[in-house]
């Protein structure tokens, strides 16, 4: 496992000799070399120059719980009862589920690297060490599963609004839980529910965002669809601590409204950033494929598809949406 102290030293992007690193960490030069190889294996670029030592050319923007907490809105700060940051974990959703008996509401789980990150329909979410955002928020709702209709769409709206707040425009939503930029995947959302389907439920809201991905890394080569990161769509360095705090502040603000008003309070905001609004799409499920014109969503968060002059409502689960070339916008 990589020494967190080593990551903190290398975060400045400057050269550090193997000798100095070894003295500071209490490691031999061979052990330092192995640590550097381990860092590379997690998708981080490492420069090694004889006589100068090791350097991470892009540096590292390490997450810091107290820094994030200090950047939160007053509302988010008061409602986040627990924040846990692990450098490595299997997945932040699993972190949340393991602690559900202790923390059913207002608990945030963050990691620098997910070894078993999960996406929708059982897909694996991959990424590099200390470069992206992976976090899960445990939130409690009353009213059972019915009260959760449209929740994943509300989360997507919240992330886009937070990105806009820090100056990142042009991100769109793909029903039900992907964020796209010019058709390429930027972020994904995975919700998992625990509790009484007709009473009180706790939902793990898992979010993964590509902030800085190396195209040459092993992790990037494992992604089976077009992707994009924030670093490539903006000419500014992304402060991950600030971005996380802004997203959480907007998300918690919107969750409070959602708890009393449902998705209907956000439907217009979702439609305004819908990637496939009034476009020809194909809906793919395990047993069928159908085509039609996408007419947005209803107040329950179902996708509306126009076929043969009729509007059909399709709910989530195993349905995927694919854009077709013909457009009617």
C-alpha positions as CSV (number, residue, x, y, z in Angstrom):
1,X,0.0,0.0,0.0
2,X,1.2,3.5,-0.8
3,X,2.4,5.6,2.2
4,X,0.0,8.7,2.5
5,X,3.0,10.7,3.9
6,X,4.8,10.1,0.7
7,X,1.9,11.4,-1.4
8,X,1.8,14.5,0.8
9,X,5.5,15.2,0.2
10,X,5.2,14.6,-3.6
11,X,2.0,16.7,-3.9
12,X,4.0,19.9,-4.5
13,X,5.1,18.6,-7.9
14,X,8.8,19.2,-7.2
15,X,11.8,16.9,-7.3
16,X,12.6,14.9,-4.2
17,X,15.6,12.7,-4.0
18,X,15.3,9.0,-3.1
19,X,17.7,9.6,-0.2
20,X,15.7,12.5,1.3
21,X,12.4,10.6,0.9
22,X,13.9,7.6,2.5
23,X,15.1,9.6,5.5
24,X,11.8,11.3,5.9
25,X,9.7,8.1,5.7
26,X,12.2,5.7,7.4
27,X,12.5,3.7,4.2
28,X,15.4,2.3,2.2
29,X,16.0,3.5,-1.3
30,X,14.7,0.2,-2.7
31,X,11.5,0.6,-0.7
32,X,11.1,4.2,-2.0
33,X,11.5,2.9,-5.6
34,X,8.8,0.3,-5.0
35,X,6.5,3.0,-3.6
36,X,7.0,5.1,-6.7
37,X,6.2,2.1,-9.0
38,X,3.1,1.6,-6.9
39,X,2.1,5.2,-7.4
40,X,2.5,4.7,-11.2
41,X,0.3,1.6,-11.1
42,X,-2.5,3.7,-9.8
43,X,-2.5,6.0,-12.9
44,X,-0.3,8.8,-11.6
45,X,2.6,10.1,-13.9
46,X,6.0,9.9,-12.2
47,X,9.2,11.5,-13.5
48,X,12.5,9.9,-12.4
49,X,15.8,11.8,-13.2
50,X,19.2,10.5,-12.1
51,X,20.8,12.9,-9.6
52,X,17.5,14.8,-9.0
53,X,15.1,12.1,-7.8
54,X,11.3,11.7,-8.3
55,X,8.7,14.2,-9.3
56,X,5.0,14.1,-10.0
57,X,4.8,16.6,-12.9
58,X,1.1,17.4,-12.3
59,X,1.5,17.4,-8.6
60,X,-1.4,16.1,-6.4
61,X,-4.5,18.0,-5.1
62,X,-5.1,15.8,-2.0
63,X,-8.4,16.0,-0.3
64,X,-8.6,17.3,3.2
65,X,-11.7,16.8,5.4
66,X,-11.2,20.0,7.5
67,X,-10.6,22.1,4.4
68,X,-13.8,20.7,2.8
69,X,-15.8,21.3,5.9
70,X,-14.6,24.9,6.1
71,X,-15.8,25.5,2.5
72,X,-19.3,24.1,3.0
73,X,-22.4,26.3,3.2
74,X,-23.9,26.9,6.6
75,X,-26.8,24.5,5.8
76,X,-24.5,21.7,4.6
77,X,-22.1,22.1,7.5
78,X,-25.0,21.8,10.0
79,X,-26.5,18.7,8.3
80,X,-23.3,16.7,7.6
81,X,-22.9,14.9,10.9
82,X,-20.0,12.6,9.8
83,X,-17.2,12.9,7.1
84,X,-14.9,10.0,6.5
85,X,-11.9,10.0,4.1
86,X,-10.0,6.9,3.2
87,X,-7.0,7.1,0.8
88,X,-8.0,3.6,-0.6
89,X,-11.2,1.7,-0.4
90,X,-13.3,-0.8,-2.3
91,X,-16.1,1.8,-3.0
92,X,-17.5,4.7,-1.2
93,X,-21.0,3.3,-1.5
94,X,-19.8,0.1,0.3
95,X,-18.2,2.3,3.0
96,X,-21.6,3.9,3.6
97,X,-23.5,0.7,3.6
98,X,-21.1,-0.9,6.1
99,X,-21.7,2.0,8.5
100,X,-25.5,2.3,8.0
101,X,-26.3,1.1,11.6
102,X,-24.3,4.0,13.0
103,X,-24.9,6.6,10.4
104,X,-28.3,6.6,8.5
105,X,-28.3,10.3,7.6
106,X,-25.9,13.1,6.9
107,X,-22.8,10.9,6.5
108,X,-20.3,11.5,3.7
109,X,-17.7,9.0,2.6
110,X,-14.8,10.1,0.3
111,X,-11.8,8.3,-1.2
112,X,-8.8,9.1,-3.3
113,X,-9.0,5.7,-5.0
114,X,-11.8,3.1,-5.5
115,X,-10.5,-0.4,-6.0
116,X,-14.0,-1.7,-6.8
117,X,-15.9,1.4,-7.8
118,X,-19.3,0.5,-9.3
119,X,-21.5,2.1,-11.9
120,X,-25.0,1.4,-13.1
121,X,-25.9,-2.1,-14.4
122,X,-22.9,-3.7,-12.6
123,X,-20.3,-1.7,-14.6
124,X,-16.9,-1.0,-13.0
125,X,-16.0,2.7,-12.4
126,X,-12.3,3.2,-12.9
127,X,-10.0,6.1,-12.3
128,X,-6.6,7.3,-11.2
129,X,-5.3,7.9,-7.7
130,X,-6.0,11.4,-6.1
131,X,-7.1,12.9,-9.3
132,X,-10.9,12.5,-9.6
133,X,-13.8,12.8,-7.1
134,X,-15.4,9.7,-5.6
135,X,-17.9,10.2,-2.8
136,X,-21.1,8.9,-1.3
137,X,-23.7,10.7,0.8
138,X,-26.0,8.8,3.1
139,X,-29.4,10.6,3.3
140,X,-32.6,9.6,5.0
141,X,-36.1,10.0,3.5
142,X,-39.6,9.2,4.8
143,X,-42.4,8.0,2.6
144,X,-40.8,4.9,1.2
145,X,-39.6,4.2,-2.3
146,X,-42.4,6.3,-3.8
147,X,-40.8,9.4,-2.2
148,X,-37.6,8.7,-4.1
149,X,-39.0,9.0,-7.6
150,X,-36.7,11.3,-9.6
151,X,-34.0,11.3,-7.0
152,X,-31.2,10.3,-9.3
153,X,-32.3,13.1,-11.7
154,X,-32.3,15.6,-8.9
155,X,-28.7,14.6,-8.0
156,X,-27.6,15.2,-11.6
157,X,-29.2,18.6,-11.6
158,X,-27.4,19.4,-8.4
159,X,-24.0,18.4,-9.8
160,X,-24.5,20.4,-13.0
161,X,-25.6,23.5,-11.0
162,X,-22.5,23.2,-8.8
163,X,-20.2,22.9,-11.8
164,X,-21.8,26.0,-13.3
165,X,-21.2,27.8,-10.0
166,X,-17.4,27.2,-10.4
167,X,-17.5,28.3,-14.0
168,X,-17.8,25.0,-15.9
169,X,-20.6,25.3,-18.4
170,X,-22.0,23.1,-21.2
171,X,-22.5,19.9,-19.2
172,X,-25.7,18.0,-19.9
173,X,-27.7,15.1,-18.4
174,X,-28.4,11.7,-19.9
175,X,-31.3,10.0,-18.3
176,X,-31.2,8.6,-15.7
177,X,-27.8,9.2,-14.1
178,X,-25.0,10.3,-16.4
179,X,-23.4,13.7,-17.0
180,X,-22.1,14.3,-20.5
181,X,-19.9,17.0,-22.1
182,X,-20.3,17.0,-25.9
183,X,-21.5,13.4,-25.8
184,X,-18.7,12.1,-23.7
185,X,-19.2,10.8,-20.1
186,X,-18.0,13.2,-17.4
187,X,-19.7,11.8,-14.3
188,X,-22.0,9.1,-13.1
189,X,-24.4,8.5,-10.2
190,X,-25.3,5.3,-8.4
191,X,-28.1,5.2,-5.8
192,X,-28.6,2.3,-3.4
193,X,-31.5,2.1,-0.9
194,X,-31.7,0.5,2.5
195,X,-34.8,0.4,4.7
196,X,-38.6,0.0,4.6
197,X,-39.9,0.3,1.0
198,X,-43.1,1.8,2.4
199,X,-41.6,3.8,5.3
200,X,-38.3,5.3,6.3
201,X,-35.4,4.7,3.9
202,X,-31.8,5.6,3.8
203,X,-30.2,6.2,0.4
204,X,-26.6,6.0,-0.5
205,X,-26.0,8.7,-3.2
206,X,-22.8,7.7,-4.9
207,X,-21.1,10.2,-7.3
208,X,-18.0,9.8,-9.5
209,X,-16.5,12.7,-11.5
210,X,-13.6,12.7,-13.9
211,X,-11.5,15.6,-12.8
212,X,-8.0,14.8,-14.2
213,X,-7.5,11.6,-16.2
214,X,-4.3,10.6,-18.0
215,X,-5.2,9.1,-21.4
216,X,-2.1,6.9,-21.3
217,X,-2.9,5.4,-17.9
218,X,-3.9,1.8,-17.4
219,X,-7.1,3.0,-15.8
220,X,-8.2,5.1,-18.7
221,X,-7.6,2.2,-21.1
222,X,-10.2,0.2,-19.2
223,X,-13.0,2.6,-19.9
224,X,-15.3,1.2,-22.6
225,X,-17.1,4.4,-23.7
226,X,-16.1,7.9,-24.7
227,X,-15.1,10.0,-21.7
228,X,-13.9,13.4,-20.8
229,X,-12.5,15.1,-17.7
230,X,-12.9,18.6,-16.2
231,X,-9.3,19.4,-16.9
232,X,-9.8,19.1,-20.6
233,X,-12.9,21.3,-20.8
234,X,-11.6,24.2,-18.7
235,X,-8.3,26.1,-18.8
236,X,-8.2,26.4,-15.1
237,X,-6.8,24.1,-12.5
238,X,-9.6,22.3,-10.6
239,X,-9.5,22.6,-6.8
240,X,-11.0,19.3,-5.8
241,X,-11.7,20.3,-2.2
242,X,-13.6,23.4,-3.3
243,X,-15.5,21.5,-6.0
244,X,-16.5,18.8,-3.5
245,X,-17.7,21.4,-1.0
246,X,-19.7,23.3,-3.7
247,X,-21.3,20.1,-4.9
248,X,-22.3,19.0,-1.4
249,X,-23.6,22.5,-0.5
250,X,-25.9,22.5,-3.6
251,X,-26.9,18.9,-3.3
252,X,-27.9,19.2,0.3
253,X,-29.8,22.4,-0.4
254,X,-31.7,20.6,-3.2
255,X,-32.3,17.4,-1.1
256,X,-34.1,19.5,1.5
257,X,-36.4,20.9,-1.1
258,X,-36.8,17.4,-2.7
259,X,-37.8,15.9,0.6
260,X,-40.9,18.2,0.8
261,X,-41.7,18.9,-2.8
262,X,-40.4,15.9,-4.7
263,X,-38.9,16.0,-8.2
264,X,-41.7,18.2,-9.6
265,X,-39.8,21.2,-8.1
266,X,-36.8,20.4,-10.4
267,X,-38.3,19.1,-13.6
268,X,-37.8,22.4,-15.5
269,X,-34.2,22.6,-14.4
270,X,-33.6,19.0,-15.5
271,X,-35.2,19.6,-18.9
272,X,-33.0,22.7,-19.5
273,X,-29.9,20.5,-19.4
274,X,-31.2,17.3,-21.0
275,X,-28.8,16.1,-23.6
276,X,-31.4,14.3,-25.8
277,X,-34.4,16.6,-25.5
278,X,-36.6,16.3,-28.7
279,X,-34.0,14.0,-30.3
280,X,-34.4,10.5,-31.8
281,X,-33.1,7.9,-29.3
282,X,-33.1,4.2,-28.8
283,X,-34.1,2.6,-25.5
284,X,-32.2,-0.6,-24.9
285,X,-33.4,-3.1,-22.3
286,X,-32.4,-6.8,-21.7
287,X,-35.4,-8.0,-23.8
288,X,-36.1,-5.2,-26.4
289,X,-35.0,-2.2,-28.3
290,X,-37.3,0.6,-29.2
291,X,-36.9,4.0,-31.0
292,X,-38.7,7.3,-30.7
293,X,-38.4,11.0,-30.0
294,X,-37.3,11.8,-26.5
295,X,-39.7,14.3,-24.9
296,X,-38.0,14.7,-21.5
297,X,-39.3,13.3,-18.2
298,X,-42.5,13.5,-16.1
299,X,-42.8,14.4,-12.4
300,X,-42.0,10.9,-11.4
301,X,-38.7,11.0,-13.3
302,X,-39.8,8.6,-16.0
303,X,-38.4,9.1,-19.5
304,X,-41.0,10.2,-22.0
305,X,-40.8,8.7,-25.5
306,X,-43.0,9.7,-28.4
307,X,-43.8,6.7,-30.7
308,X,-46.5,6.7,-33.4
309,X,-47.9,9.9,-32.0
310,X,-48.3,8.6,-28.5
311,X,-46.2,9.5,-25.4
312,X,-45.0,6.5,-23.4
313,X,-43.4,6.7,-19.9
314,X,-40.4,4.5,-19.3
315,X,-38.9,4.0,-15.8
316,X,-35.3,3.2,-14.9
317,X,-33.8,-0.2,-14.0
318,X,-32.1,-1.9,-16.9
319,X,-33.0,0.7,-19.6
320,X,-30.2,2.5,-21.4
321,X,-30.6,5.4,-23.8
322,X,-28.6,5.8,-27.0
323,X,-28.8,8.8,-29.3
324,X,-29.6,8.2,-33.0
325,X,-28.3,10.4,-35.8
326,X,-31.6,12.0,-36.8
327,X,-32.6,15.0,-34.8
328,X,-35.8,17.1,-34.7
329,X,-34.7,19.9,-32.5
